[in-house]
């Protein structure tokens, strides 16, 4: 599948994950880590049916963070009940043990299909204006992850999954406009957007901006 941005530490510690599953039902489970990096974690023993692209909560001791589900092990495979997560609150300390220095390592050669993004996803803090179809008042939010194919927007009361909208994205002093649809929605966290239409000129500006910021993963929007 390519490469992880950082090496991982093999370690088994108990954590709790919580949120809503693929069916929209609330869940809370005590599971175990298999390995951990500065930006992600691999879990085992997960019983909840989770969906790649969704955001869930994770607690370790008294520390809590939010994680994006990057991939889910398929039934009847060696990775069944395993889940790969990406930390979306990297500004907060979560683990109380040392982690490997930043670098590159091999990543998930066995993950395929829906477990991959088509383009890199980057950490960012960009203001956005959302104009859902059929709604006159704009909604303001903040994109915290961004790629050529979509973005993750933080908002406490998210739009429904499947909603279509027009989005304004500020890149420094420039405001880009694009069409998008909501592909994931989690109350208290935000929405995952997939871009469906963007002008060539705006696409060039976005591409140049993404080259200037930090890459955090390659799962699919």
C-alpha positions as CSV (number, residue, x, y, z in Angstrom):
1,X,0.0,0.0,0.0
2,X,3.0,2.3,0.2
3,X,4.6,3.6,3.3
4,X,3.6,4.9,6.7
5,X,5.0,8.3,7.6
6,X,6.3,7.0,11.0
7,X,7.5,3.8,12.5
8,X,5.4,2.1,15.2
9,X,6.1,0.7,18.6
10,X,4.9,-2.9,19.3
11,X,3.1,-2.6,22.6
12,X,0.0,-4.1,24.2
13,X,-1.9,-1.7,26.5
14,X,-5.6,-1.5,27.3
15,X,-7.7,1.3,25.8
16,X,-11.3,2.2,25.5
17,X,-12.9,3.2,22.2
18,X,-16.4,4.7,21.8
19,X,-18.6,6.5,19.4
20,X,-21.2,5.3,16.9
21,X,-20.8,2.2,14.7
22,X,-21.5,1.7,11.0
23,X,-25.2,1.2,11.8
24,X,-25.4,4.5,13.7
25,X,-25.6,2.8,17.1
26,X,-23.5,4.0,20.1
27,X,-20.8,1.7,21.3
28,X,-18.1,1.6,24.0
29,X,-15.5,-1.2,24.1
30,X,-12.4,-2.1,26.1
31,X,-9.7,-3.3,23.5
32,X,-6.0,-3.6,23.3
33,X,-3.3,-1.9,21.2
34,X,-1.0,-3.9,19.0
35,X,1.3,-1.1,18.0
36,X,1.4,2.7,18.4
37,X,3.1,5.6,16.6
38,X,3.0,9.3,17.1
39,X,0.1,9.6,14.7
40,X,-1.7,6.2,14.7
41,X,-2.5,3.0,16.5
42,X,-3.4,-0.6,15.6
43,X,-6.1,-2.2,17.8
44,X,-7.1,-5.8,18.3
45,X,-10.3,-7.3,19.8
46,X,-12.6,-4.8,18.3
47,X,-16.2,-6.2,18.1
48,X,-18.0,-3.1,16.9
49,X,-18.6,-2.8,13.2
50,X,-16.7,0.3,12.2
51,X,-16.5,2.1,8.9
52,X,-13.3,3.6,7.3
53,X,-13.5,7.4,7.3
54,X,-15.4,7.7,10.5
55,X,-14.1,9.4,13.7
56,X,-14.2,7.7,17.1
57,X,-13.0,8.5,20.6
58,X,-10.2,6.6,22.4
59,X,-9.2,6.9,26.0
60,X,-5.9,5.6,27.6
61,X,-5.9,6.1,31.3
62,X,-7.2,9.6,31.9
63,X,-6.2,10.8,28.4
64,X,-8.6,11.0,25.6
65,X,-8.2,11.7,21.8
66,X,-10.1,11.5,18.6
67,X,-9.1,9.0,15.9
68,X,-10.0,8.5,12.2
69,X,-10.8,4.9,11.2
70,X,-8.3,4.2,8.4
71,X,-9.1,0.5,7.8
72,X,-11.0,-2.4,9.3
73,X,-9.9,-6.0,9.2
74,X,-12.2,-8.1,7.1
75,X,-14.1,-11.2,8.6
76,X,-12.4,-14.6,8.2
77,X,-9.0,-13.0,7.6
78,X,-5.9,-12.8,9.9
79,X,-6.9,-9.1,10.5
80,X,-10.4,-9.8,11.7
81,X,-11.3,-7.6,14.7
82,X,-8.3,-5.4,14.0
83,X,-8.7,-1.7,13.3
84,X,-6.1,0.9,12.1
85,X,-6.7,4.4,13.5
86,X,-5.1,7.8,12.7
87,X,-4.9,10.4,15.5
88,X,-6.7,13.6,14.6
89,X,-5.8,15.4,17.9
90,X,-2.0,15.2,17.7
91,X,-1.7,18.4,19.7
92,X,-2.6,16.5,22.9
93,X,-0.4,14.0,24.7
94,X,-2.1,10.6,24.9
95,X,0.5,8.0,25.6
96,X,2.8,7.8,28.7
97,X,5.5,5.7,27.1
98,X,8.2,6.6,24.6
99,X,7.5,6.3,20.9
100,X,9.9,5.8,18.0
101,X,11.5,8.9,16.4
102,X,9.8,10.3,13.3
103,X,10.7,8.5,10.1
104,X,9.3,6.1,7.5
105,X,8.3,2.5,7.7
106,X,6.5,-0.1,5.7
107,X,2.8,0.0,5.9
108,X,0.0,-2.5,5.5
109,X,0.9,-4.4,2.4
110,X,-2.3,-6.5,3.0
111,X,-4.7,-3.5,3.1
112,X,-6.5,-2.9,-0.2
113,X,-9.6,-1.4,-1.8
114,X,-11.7,0.7,0.5
115,X,-8.8,0.8,3.1
116,X,-6.8,3.2,0.9
117,X,-7.2,6.8,-0.2
118,X,-6.6,7.9,-3.7
119,X,-4.5,10.9,-2.7
120,X,-2.5,11.9,0.4
121,X,-4.3,13.6,3.3
122,X,-2.7,16.5,5.1
123,X,-3.0,18.2,8.5
124,X,-4.3,21.7,8.2
125,X,-6.4,24.5,9.8
126,X,-8.4,26.2,7.1
127,X,-11.7,28.1,7.5
128,X,-14.5,26.8,5.4
129,X,-18.0,28.1,4.4
130,X,-20.6,25.4,3.8
131,X,-23.7,26.1,1.8
132,X,-25.9,22.9,1.8
133,X,-28.3,22.5,-1.1
134,X,-31.8,23.9,-0.2
135,X,-30.5,25.9,2.8
136,X,-30.0,29.7,2.5
137,X,-27.8,30.3,5.6
138,X,-24.1,29.3,5.3
139,X,-22.4,27.2,8.0
140,X,-18.9,28.0,9.1
141,X,-16.4,25.4,10.1
142,X,-12.7,24.4,10.2
143,X,-11.0,21.9,7.9
144,X,-8.5,20.0,10.0
145,X,-7.5,17.4,7.3
146,X,-7.3,18.1,3.6
147,X,-6.5,16.3,0.3
148,X,-7.2,16.7,-3.4
149,X,-10.2,14.4,-3.0
150,X,-11.9,15.8,0.2
151,X,-11.5,17.1,3.7
152,X,-12.5,16.6,7.3
153,X,-14.4,19.5,8.8
154,X,-14.8,19.9,12.6
155,X,-18.4,20.9,13.6
156,X,-20.4,20.0,16.8
157,X,-23.7,19.5,14.9
158,X,-22.8,17.8,11.6
159,X,-24.7,17.7,8.4
160,X,-26.4,14.4,7.5
161,X,-24.5,11.8,5.5
162,X,-25.3,12.1,1.8
163,X,-26.0,15.8,1.9
164,X,-24.7,17.8,-1.1
165,X,-23.3,21.3,-0.8
166,X,-21.1,24.1,-2.1
167,X,-18.0,24.8,-0.1
168,X,-15.8,27.8,0.2
169,X,-12.2,27.0,1.3
170,X,-9.8,29.7,2.4
171,X,-6.2,29.1,1.3
172,X,-4.3,32.0,2.8
173,X,-6.0,35.1,1.2
174,X,-7.7,33.1,-1.6
175,X,-11.1,31.5,-1.4
176,X,-11.7,28.4,-3.4
177,X,-15.1,27.1,-4.3
178,X,-16.1,23.5,-5.0
179,X,-19.0,21.1,-4.9
180,X,-18.9,18.3,-2.3
181,X,-21.0,15.7,-0.6
182,X,-21.0,14.4,3.0
183,X,-19.6,10.9,3.1
184,X,-19.3,10.5,6.9
185,X,-21.0,12.3,9.8
186,X,-20.4,12.0,13.5
187,X,-22.1,14.2,16.2
188,X,-19.6,16.1,18.3
189,X,-16.8,15.5,15.8
190,X,-17.7,16.7,12.3
191,X,-18.1,15.5,8.7
192,X,-16.0,13.9,6.0
193,X,-16.5,15.6,2.6
194,X,-15.7,14.3,-0.8
195,X,-15.1,16.9,-3.5
196,X,-17.3,16.3,-6.6
197,X,-16.5,19.4,-8.7
198,X,-13.7,21.9,-8.6
199,X,-12.5,24.3,-11.3
200,X,-9.1,23.6,-12.8
201,X,-7.7,27.0,-11.5
202,X,-8.8,26.3,-8.0
203,X,-7.5,22.7,-8.3
204,X,-4.0,24.1,-9.1
205,X,-4.1,26.4,-6.1
206,X,-5.2,23.5,-3.8
207,X,-2.5,21.2,-5.2
208,X,0.2,23.9,-4.6
209,X,-1.0,24.4,-1.0
210,X,-1.0,20.7,-0.2
211,X,2.6,20.4,-1.3
212,X,3.5,23.0,1.4
213,X,1.9,21.3,4.4
214,X,2.5,18.1,6.4
215,X,1.3,14.7,5.1
216,X,-0.5,12.5,7.6
217,X,-1.7,9.5,5.7
218,X,-3.0,7.9,2.6
219,X,-6.5,6.4,3.3
220,X,-9.3,7.1,0.8
221,X,-11.8,10.0,1.1
